[in-house]
Amino acid sequence: MNPNLPISVSKWLQENQTFFKPPVCNKLIYNDQLKVFYVGGPNQRTDYHVELGEEFFYMLKGDMQLNVIERGQPKSIIIREGEAFLLPARIPHSPQRFPNTIGILSLSFIDQSIYCLSIRSYLGLVIERDRSPNELDALRYYVSDEQRDHNNCSTIDRNCILFERWLHCTDLGTQLAPIMKQFFDSDLFKTGIPSNDSCLIEAPYADDVTTVTMAPINLSKWLKCAVEEIESVGWKALFDDDDDDRRQQWTTSSCYRYKTKVKIFGGDFKHRFEPDPHGETYFWQLAIKSQLEIDNTLMMLENGHSVIAPPNSKICLKTQSGGFTLVVSMSHSGQ
């Protein structure tokens, strides 16, 4: 598969549908600077993951629950079918996916005001970035709620960590299982009480304890509200830090600014992108089709197709009225 040529996502999913069932439940469609993969269910777990990068989620079929530790308190974020969510960096998180939560959808423009979601199978999309050579992720288990109550812990902090291991992440699909086995074979798991073996090294960075996460966005409803602006100016950011209504969800103590750029392009425009020497750019055609030129290679991006542009590419995207192209870029781990 040539990552520089458009891929029919629905065809790719059909060819790889066995990977979206237990015990695997996921498969990468792109695996370079951007890690783009689809995840199935069920997948319910008690471990938490911490990383320096952000994660983009989109539920194509079914709902998922993302458990996070937000400002020292447990919180469950429900990402429903058709919703997108961008997780800030350094927030401990644990994804819970239920049975039959794998799918693919196409977004069809029915008339001048109505969008519909045409479900063809099942799936959830996740995008994250690569790691720098010295960057570490954490796999973490916390003490039980009963143990926290016994210790009079009103917030979840490092004193509540039962087991934590840091690793350089290259392939979570293969790297997590041995660490999980180590935990379940340990006295820590048997007793549920932290010890000197809970945290073997000092954490290389602190958790984010100030940010309040924004609510997931229903993409079809968002498009209905944004279509006039997109048709007139050519694009709109999906996660806009400067949107007053969205910013009201955040407290004055939270000044988090997303590094990930998620934009919807459309209208009768020709969009030129500044070459990024460090990062790839992901394109996914949501409706109708567009014309894409990457380093003088011209291609049609049909509805439901995706493609990755390599770092430092010269990119020109030509959209048309009624069409929408989702574009995602994440700052490189070294930037």
C-alpha positions as CSV (number, residue, x, y, z in Angstrom):
1,M,0.0,0.0,0.0
2,N,1.4,3.4,-1.0
3,P,0.7,5.9,1.8
4,N,1.1,8.7,-0.7
5,L,-1.9,7.6,-2.8
6,P,-5.5,7.9,-1.7
7,I,-7.0,4.9,0.1
8,S,-10.7,3.9,0.2
9,V,-11.3,3.7,3.9
10,S,-14.4,1.5,3.6
11,K,-12.5,-1.0,1.4
12,W,-9.5,-1.1,3.7
13,L,-11.7,-1.7,6.7
14,Q,-13.5,-4.6,5.0
15,E,-10.1,-6.1,4.1
16,N,-8.9,-5.8,7.7
17,Q,-12.1,-6.5,9.6
18,T,-10.6,-9.4,11.5
19,F,-8.2,-7.1,13.3
20,F,-11.1,-5.2,14.9
21,K,-12.2,-8.1,17.0
22,P,-10.7,-9.3,20.3
23,P,-7.9,-9.8,21.2
24,V,-6.4,-7.3,18.7
25,C,-9.2,-4.7,18.3
26,N,-7.1,-2.3,16.3
27,K,-5.0,-1.8,13.2
28,L,-2.9,1.1,11.9
29,I,-3.7,2.5,8.4
30,Y,-0.8,4.9,8.6
31,N,2.3,4.4,10.7
32,D,4.9,7.1,10.4
33,Q,5.1,10.6,12.0
34,L,1.3,10.3,12.3
35,K,-0.1,7.2,13.9
36,V,-3.6,6.8,12.3
37,F,-5.5,3.7,13.4
38,Y,-9.0,2.3,13.7
39,V,-10.2,0.6,16.9
40,G,-13.0,-1.9,17.6
41,G,-14.5,-3.3,20.8
42,P,-15.1,-4.5,23.3
43,N,-12.1,-3.2,25.3
44,Q,-12.6,-2.4,29.0
45,R,-9.5,-1.9,31.2
46,T,-8.3,-0.3,34.4
47,D,-4.9,1.0,33.3
48,Y,-4.2,4.6,32.4
49,H,-1.9,6.0,29.7
50,V,0.0,9.3,30.0
51,E,1.8,11.0,27.1
52,L,3.3,14.3,26.0
53,G,1.2,14.4,22.8
54,E,-2.5,15.0,22.1
55,E,-4.9,12.3,20.8
56,F,-7.7,12.8,18.3
57,F,-10.8,10.6,18.6
58,Y,-13.7,10.1,16.3
59,M,-16.5,7.6,16.8
60,L,-17.9,6.4,13.6
61,K,-20.3,3.8,15.1
62,G,-21.4,3.3,18.6
63,D,-20.3,5.1,21.8
64,M,-17.1,4.9,23.8
65,Q,-16.2,6.1,27.3
66,L,-12.9,7.8,27.9
67,N,-12.0,7.8,31.6
68,V,-9.6,10.6,32.6
69,I,-8.1,12.1,35.7
70,E,-9.0,15.8,35.4
71,R,-7.7,18.3,38.0
72,G,-7.1,15.4,40.4
73,Q,-10.6,13.9,40.0
74,P,-11.9,10.9,38.0
75,K,-14.1,11.9,35.1
76,S,-15.8,9.9,32.3
77,I,-16.1,11.5,28.9
78,I,-18.7,9.8,26.7
79,I,-17.8,10.2,23.0
80,R,-20.9,9.3,21.1
81,E,-21.4,8.1,17.5
82,G,-20.5,10.9,15.1
83,E,-18.6,12.9,17.7
84,A,-15.0,14.1,17.6
85,F,-12.8,14.8,20.7
86,L,-9.3,16.1,21.1
87,L,-7.5,15.0,24.3
88,P,-4.9,17.5,25.7
89,A,-1.4,16.3,26.5
90,R,-0.4,14.9,29.9
91,I,-3.9,13.9,31.1
92,P,-4.1,10.3,32.3
93,H,-6.7,8.5,30.2
94,S,-8.2,5.0,29.9
95,P,-10.4,4.3,26.8
96,Q,-13.4,2.0,27.3
97,R,-15.0,0.6,24.2
98,F,-18.1,-1.4,24.1
99,P,-19.2,-4.3,21.9
100,N,-19.9,-3.4,18.2
101,T,-18.1,-0.1,18.3
102,I,-16.3,-0.3,15.1
103,G,-17.5,1.3,11.9
104,I,-17.1,3.6,8.9
105,L,-19.4,6.3,7.8
106,S,-19.7,8.5,4.8
107,L,-21.0,12.1,5.2
108,S,-23.5,12.9,2.5
109,F,-24.9,16.3,1.6
110,I,-28.6,15.7,1.0
111,D,-29.8,19.2,0.3
112,Q,-29.0,22.8,1.2
113,S,-29.5,22.3,4.9
114,I,-29.6,18.6,5.9
115,Y,-26.7,16.2,6.4
116,C,-27.1,12.5,7.0
117,L,-24.7,9.8,8.2
118,S,-24.7,6.7,6.0
119,I,-23.5,3.8,8.2
120,R,-21.9,1.0,6.2
121,S,-20.1,-1.0,8.9
122,Y,-18.7,-0.2,12.4
123,L,-15.5,1.7,13.7
124,G,-13.7,4.4,15.8
125,L,-10.7,6.5,14.5
126,V,-7.7,7.6,16.7
127,I,-4.8,9.8,15.6
128,E,-1.7,10.5,17.6
129,R,1.9,11.5,16.7
130,D,5.3,9.7,17.0
131,R,7.6,10.2,19.9
132,S,11.1,11.8,20.0
133,P,14.0,9.4,20.8
134,N,14.1,10.4,24.5
135,E,10.3,10.8,25.0
136,L,8.6,8.5,27.5
137,D,4.9,7.4,28.0
138,A,3.6,6.0,31.2
139,L,1.3,3.0,31.9
140,R,-0.3,3.5,35.3
141,Y,-2.7,1.8,37.7
142,Y,-4.2,3.6,40.6
143,V,-5.3,2.3,44.0
144,S,-8.9,1.4,44.4
145,D,-11.6,3.9,45.4
146,E,-11.8,2.1,48.7
147,Q,-8.1,2.5,49.4
148,R,-8.3,6.2,48.6
149,D,-11.2,6.6,51.0
150,H,-9.3,4.7,53.7
151,N,-6.3,7.0,53.2
152,N,-8.5,10.1,53.1
153,C,-7.3,11.1,49.7
154,S,-9.6,13.8,48.3
155,T,-7.6,14.1,45.0
156,I,-5.9,11.6,42.8
157,D,-2.2,12.4,42.8
158,R,1.1,10.5,42.8
159,N,0.4,9.2,46.3
160,C,-2.5,7.2,44.7
161,I,-0.4,5.4,42.1
162,L,-0.3,1.7,42.7
163,F,1.9,0.8,39.7
164,E,3.6,2.9,37.1
165,R,6.1,2.1,34.4
166,W,7.6,4.5,31.8
167,L,8.5,3.3,28.3
168,H,9.6,4.7,25.0
169,C,6.5,4.1,22.8
170,T,7.1,2.6,19.4
171,D,4.2,0.1,19.3
172,L,1.7,0.2,22.1
173,G,0.0,-2.9,20.6
174,T,3.0,-5.1,21.6
175,Q,4.6,-3.0,24.3
176,L,1.7,-2.8,26.8
177,A,0.9,-6.5,27.2
178,P,4.2,-7.5,29.0
179,I,3.9,-4.5,31.4
180,M,0.3,-5.4,32.2
181,K,1.4,-9.0,32.9
182,Q,4.1,-7.7,35.2
183,F,1.5,-5.8,37.2
184,F,-1.0,-8.6,37.4
185,D,1.8,-11.0,38.5
186,S,3.0,-8.6,41.2
187,D,2.4,-8.3,44.9
188,L,1.1,-4.8,44.2
189,F,-1.9,-6.3,42.3
190,K,-2.5,-8.8,45.1
191,T,-2.4,-6.4,48.0
192,G,-3.6,-3.2,46.3
193,I,-1.2,-1.2,48.5
194,P,1.6,0.9,47.1
195,S,5.2,0.1,47.9
196,N,8.7,1.1,46.9
197,D,8.1,-1.0,43.7
198,S,5.2,1.2,42.6
199,C,7.2,3.9,40.9
200,L,10.7,2.8,39.9
201,I,11.8,6.2,38.5
202,E,11.0,9.8,39.0
203,A,8.4,11.0,36.5
204,P,10.1,12.8,33.6
205,Y,7.2,15.3,33.5
206,A,4.1,16.2,35.6
207,D,0.5,15.4,34.8
208,D,-1.6,18.3,33.6
209,V,-3.7,19.2,36.8
210,T,-5.2,22.5,35.6
211,T,-6.9,21.8,32.2
212,V,-10.6,21.2,31.9
213,T,-11.3,19.1,28.8
214,M,-13.7,20.5,26.2
215,A,-16.8,18.5,25.4
216,P,-16.9,16.2,22.3
217,I,-18.3,17.8,19.1
218,N,-21.1,16.3,17.1
219,L,-19.6,16.6,13.6
220,S,-22.8,16.7,11.5
221,K,-24.4,19.3,13.8
222,W,-21.2,21.3,13.8
223,L,-21.1,21.3,10.0
224,K,-24.7,22.5,9.7
225,C,-23.7,25.5,11.8
226,A,-20.4,26.1,10.1
227,V,-21.3,25.5,6.4
228,E,-22.0,29.1,5.7
229,E,-18.6,30.2,7.0
230,I,-16.8,27.4,5.3
231,E,-18.5,28.2,2.0
232,S,-17.5,31.9,2.3
233,V,-13.9,31.7,3.7
234,G,-12.9,28.1,2.7
235,W,-12.2,26.5,6.1
236,K,-12.9,26.4,9.8
237,A,-11.1,24.9,12.8
238,L,-13.0,22.1,14.5
239,F,-11.3,22.8,17.9
240,D,-11.1,26.6,18.0
241,D,-9.4,27.9,21.2
242,D,-10.6,31.4,20.4
243,D,-14.3,30.4,20.2
244,D,-16.0,32.3,23.1
245,D,-18.7,29.7,23.6
246,R,-16.1,26.8,23.7
247,R,-13.7,28.8,25.9
248,Q,-16.5,29.1,28.6
249,Q,-16.1,25.4,29.2
250,W,-12.6,26.1,30.5
251,T,-11.9,27.7,33.9
252,T,-9.8,30.9,34.1
253,S,-7.0,28.8,35.6
254,S,-6.8,26.7,32.4
255,C,-4.9,28.2,29.6
256,Y,-4.3,25.1,27.5
257,R,-3.7,25.7,23.8
258,Y,-4.0,22.8,21.4
259,K,-1.0,22.0,19.2
260,T,-3.0,19.7,17.0
261,K,-4.7,21.4,14.0
262,V,-8.0,19.9,13.0
263,K,-9.7,21.8,10.2
264,I,-12.6,21.3,7.7
265,F,-12.0,22.7,4.3
266,G,-14.6,23.3,1.6
267,G,-16.2,25.8,-0.8
268,D,-14.9,26.8,-4.2
269,F,-11.3,27.5,-3.1
270,K,-7.8,26.5,-3.8
271,H,-5.9,26.0,-0.5
272,R,-2.1,26.1,-0.3
273,F,-0.3,24.7,2.7
274,E,3.0,25.9,4.1
275,P,5.6,23.0,4.0
276,D,6.1,21.5,7.5
277,P,9.6,20.1,7.7
278,H,8.7,17.9,10.7
279,G,5.1,16.8,10.4
280,E,2.8,14.9,8.1
281,T,-0.7,16.1,7.0
282,Y,-3.7,13.8,7.0
283,F,-6.6,14.3,4.6
284,W,-9.9,12.5,4.8
285,Q,-12.7,13.4,2.3
286,L,-16.0,13.6,4.1
287,A,-18.3,14.6,1.3
288,I,-18.3,14.8,-2.6
289,K,-14.6,15.0,-3.7
290,S,-11.7,17.3,-3.9
291,Q,-8.5,17.6,-6.0
292,L,-5.2,17.3,-4.1
293,E,-1.7,18.0,-5.4
294,I,1.3,16.8,-3.3
295,D,4.7,17.7,-4.6
296,N,3.5,18.0,-8.2
297,T,1.6,14.7,-8.0
298,L,-2.1,15.4,-8.8
299,M,-4.8,13.1,-7.5
300,M,-8.5,13.1,-6.9
301,L,-9.6,12.6,-3.3
302,E,-13.0,10.8,-3.6
303,N,-15.6,10.7,-0.9
304,G,-14.5,8.4,1.9
305,H,-10.9,8.3,0.8
306,S,-7.9,9.4,2.9
307,V,-4.2,10.1,2.2
308,I,-1.1,11.3,4.0
309,A,1.2,14.0,2.8
310,P,4.9,13.5,3.9
311,P,6.8,16.2,5.9
312,N,8.0,19.2,3.9
313,S,5.5,18.6,1.1
314,K,4.2,21.3,-1.2
315,I,0.4,20.8,-0.9
316,C,-2.5,22.4,-2.8
317,L,-6.1,21.3,-2.1
318,K,-8.9,22.3,-4.4
319,T,-12.3,22.0,-2.8
320,Q,-15.7,22.6,-4.3
321,S,-19.0,23.9,-2.9
322,G,-20.8,21.2,-0.9
323,G,-17.7,19.2,-0.3
324,F,-15.8,18.8,3.0
325,T,-12.2,17.7,3.6
326,L,-11.0,16.9,7.2
327,V,-7.3,17.8,7.6
328,V,-5.3,16.9,10.6
329,S,-1.7,17.9,11.5
330,M,0.2,17.4,14.8
331,S,3.4,19.1,15.8
332,H,6.4,16.8,15.6
333,S,7.5,15.3,18.9
334,G,10.7,17.3,18.8
335,Q,9.0,20.6,18.2
